[in-house]
Amino acid sequence: MRISNFREYASDPIDGDQPEILWGIEAPNGASGIWKEAAAGSIYVRRVAAGHVCEYMKAKSSNSSTDWVVTEGRILVTLTKSLFTDGGAAAGTYATGLVIPAGVTVEPFILNTTTAWNNNTSAELDVGDGTDADRFNSATAPSIFATGVVSGGTPSGTNPVATAATLTVTITGSSDFTNVASGTTVLSLRYRG
């Protein structure tokens, strides 16, 4: 089954328009287009960026940009050494460019390391917003020094997110980040409205 952005059925004479499932790449705007026409209860699946999908639900029909609310979002990023900027010390950072919207709560993320971050004696990963390096993980950063699946734990920073936050990943080793030869970790993060 494919999701269609075209109404397939006429309005019910008693119940009116039925909720729909819509899809697209733009942020929903209850004042125009398919978002204005959709009935309350409709769901909109948005591909925000590569590796970032967000789901909205139309909570009311007031022809306003606030008619649609975020219900859930998923971010999936494959992290490799080449993405990181060496800070000249033990840490390397990667500003993903992926934005977590305001008004959501970030849940514990999952890390799946398929290639260990080697040539150091440790490697820990923090997920933050560019200002607070570990905002979205527990105070103890999870290790990616060995292969396997680990949780980021309960976020230690401000949650829910009051203003939109750009996801930034920091990997810290025991010595200069330049010493890290390789590593591959998949970051899977979920948030809810």
Disulfide bonds with the S-S distance in Angstrom:
none
